[in-house]
Amino acid sequence: MADRNSISETYTEVIRAAVFGLAANLFLGIVKLAGGIIGNSFALIADAVNSIGDVMSTLVVLIALHYAQRPADEEHPYGHTRAEGIAASNVAVVILISALYVGWEAIQRLTVQHPIPPVWTLWIAGANIIIKEGLYHYNVRIGSRTGSAAIIANAWDHRSDALCSLAVLIGLASISIGGPKLIWADEVASLIVVTVIVWSGIRLFRASASELMDLQADPVFVNQIRAAALAVKGVENVETLWVRKSGLEYFADIHIEVDQNLTVAEGHRIGHQVKDHLLDQFTRLRDVLVHLEPFPHHHTAAEDEA
């Protein structure tokens, strides 16, 4: 059987990275919101909404990750790993709604004269770029080591936040240099931020929805599983291999071909060896369903139609 401690360690590392990102987003969100309100910068307020949205999404994902580790029960024989995908899709909808609201407010402010944001608002935007870029590199390292798609997605979310803050910085700098005649640059910067938030929300929703629809896993990972199965003595061929992602873990359905002259007991033993071998080799596989086919296997017309 797979080393469940390794899976637990993966969850722990992913959760640690998520908590670190949550704390950073909460701090930055509060600073940008306060700076935007006091400094009359709607772009900073829009960027703060982005960070607060990230806090919300991370909180939901953390709750889902905790729930996903619960063992299977009678009502959920496949476990609770899909909790992360359900949470992510709901968060994506909330992010999109909040982004559209901020965008509408920015459009209404385009023709409204308002005080010029002070120079210190530039420092807030600049500091946010540095922090977010650092979080991007940190999450990429964690995501690459654990194979967590959620953390990789968070990494690119931090990178998009850094780009948002860059747009805010350019907008605020334009106002500082050009004065009142470029006051609209603040709203334009906020609209750029809104566009990035909408794009991120759509990407998050599509990714989570695809996972809930049993999207086939990455071809490289699937081929690794196929090669490992073929390495088991007695396996002549792998006819079918389906691998679906569920949260941080995977479920595999594999049809292996074995000598048609083997007894049921011998074929059954090979099937168990394949399952045990795959669970040992790939700790993120939660379960493997093995189906036996005779070798050589000749497809019937009924099978081809199915």
Order of alpha helices (4+ residues) and beta strands (2+ residues): alpha-alpha-alpha-alpha-alpha-alpha-alpha-beta-beta-alpha-beta-alpha
